């Protein structure tokens, strides 16, 4: 579900950089960003969403982070 949202966002905003990280295999990343539950979406170093966001909310937050 989250992957579909992320792929859609990447298609609409091709200049964004997206990384999918398995926090089980990369626990240090989860600790660094204070991810307490999954799925979680971190934008510019801050947890922006826990759980699955609405597509419109994700796009709005990404546009805001991109300065537009």
Secondary structure as the mmCIF struct_conf table of DSSP 4:
data_model
#
loop_
_struct_conf.conf_type_id
_struct_conf.id
_struct_conf.beg_label_comp_id
_struct_conf.beg_label_asym_id
_struct_conf.beg_label_seq_id
_struct_conf.end_label_comp_id
_struct_conf.end_label_asym_id
_struct_conf.end_label_seq_id
HELX_RH_AL_P HELX_RH_AL_P1 UNK A 2 UNK A 12
TURN_TY1_P TURN_TY1_P1 UNK A 14 UNK A 15
TURN_TY1_P TURN_TY1_P2 UNK A 23 UNK A 25
HELX_RH_AL_P HELX_RH_AL_P2 UNK A 27 UNK A 32
TURN_TY1_P TURN_TY1_P3 UNK A 33 UNK A 34
BEND BEND1 UNK A 37 UNK A 39
STRN STRN1 UNK A 40 UNK A 43
TURN_TY1_P TURN_TY1_P4 UNK A 44 UNK A 45
STRN STRN2 UNK A 46 UNK A 50
BEND BEND2 UNK A 51 UNK A 51
HELX_LH_PP_P HELX_LH_PP_P1 UNK A 52 UNK A 54
HELX_RH_AL_P HELX_RH_AL_P3 UNK A 55 UNK A 65
TURN_TY1_P TURN_TY1_P5 UNK A 66 UNK A 67
#
